[in-house]
Amino acid sequence: MNTVLDDNKKLCLNSGEIIAMSKSMNMMFEPMDLAAASPATVSRCGMIYMEPSSMGWKPLYQSWKKTLPSTFHDEDIAEVDMLFNWIVDPALKYLRHNCKEISPTQD
């Protein structure tokens, strides 16, 4: 796996076959966990692991808020902040206690 993550972008298979990726190709990972990953693999992917329980929804919201168009004024953003802070936690509590998720999610 590490060879495909290096600059030469060559995937070496167990069979001995080598598959070269073109310059325009990228590889994306969505690992369930990093139990089998070596430190070299983690560093090549540029991963940062954080416990989901230490994140919550607020960092995602803060990141999204930065993408709002410039037509939003400070008072508009303050109103959006108030609405998110008022409704998201109760909505998540309701979801966790009263609904069944087809695909489990983190807050």
C-alpha positions in Angstrom: 0.0 0.0 0.0 2.8 2.4 0.8 4.2 2.3 -2.8 1.0 3.6 -4.2 1.0 6.5 -1.7 4.6 7.5 -2.7 5.4 9.8 -5.5 5.8 6.9 -8.0 2.2 5.9 -7.4 2.6 2.2 -8.1 0.3 -0.4 -6.6 2.3 -3.6 -6.0 -0.1 -6.6 -5.7 0.7 -9.9 -3.9 0.8 -11.6 -7.3 3.8 -9.5 -8.2 1.8 -7.4 -10.7 2.5 -3.7 -10.5 -0.3 -1.2 -11.5 0.9 2.3 -12.1 -1.4 5.2 -11.5 -1.4 8.2 -13.8 -0.5 11.7 -12.5 -4.2 12.6 -12.7 -5.3 9.7 -10.5 -5.7 10.0 -6.8 -6.5 7.4 -4.1 -9.0 8.1 -1.3 -9.4 6.0 1.8 -12.2 5.8 4.3 -10.9 3.4 6.9 -13.1 1.8 9.5 -10.1 1.8 11.9 -6.4 2.0 11.7 -5.7 -1.2 13.6 -3.7 -2.8 10.7 -2.1 0.4 9.4 1.6 1.0 9.9 2.8 4.5 11.0 4.3 4.8 7.5 0.9 4.3 5.9 -0.8 6.8 8.2 1.8 9.5 7.6 1.7 9.0 3.8 -2.1 9.5 3.9 -1.8 12.6 6.0 -4.4 11.2 8.4 -5.2 12.7 11.7 -7.1 10.5 14.1 -9.5 12.0 16.6 -12.0 10.2 18.7 -15.5 11.0 17.3 -16.8 11.6 20.8 -14.3 14.5 21.3 -15.5 16.2 18.1 -19.3 16.6 18.1 -21.2 18.5 15.5 -19.8 22.0 16.3 -16.5 21.9 14.4 -18.3 20.7 11.3 -20.8 23.5 11.7 -18.0 26.1 12.2 -16.3 24.8 9.0 -19.6 24.9 7.0 -20.3 28.4 8.3 -17.1 29.7 6.7 -18.5 28.7 3.3 -21.6 31.0 3.6 -21.7 33.6 0.8 -20.7 37.1 1.5 -24.4 38.2 1.3 -24.7 36.9 4.9 -24.2 39.8 7.3 -23.0 39.5 10.9 -26.5 39.7 12.2 -27.6 36.9 9.8 -24.8 34.7 10.9 -25.6 35.4 14.6 -29.2 34.3 13.9 -28.0 31.1 12.2 -25.7 30.4 15.2 -28.6 30.9 17.6 -30.8 28.5 15.5 -28.2 25.8 15.3 -27.3 26.0 19.0 -31.0 25.9 19.8 -32.1 22.9 17.7 -29.2 20.6 16.9 -28.6 19.1 20.3 -32.3 18.3 21.0 -32.7 17.0 17.5 -29.7 14.6 17.9 -31.1 13.5 21.3 -34.4 12.7 19.7 -32.7 10.9 16.8 -30.6 8.8 19.2 -33.5 7.8 21.5 -36.5 7.6 19.2 -35.3 6.7 15.7 -33.5 3.8 14.1 -30.8 4.7 11.8 -30.2 2.5 8.7 -26.6 3.5 8.7 -25.3 4.5 12.2 -23.8 8.0 12.5 -21.8 10.0 15.0 -23.0 13.4 16.2 
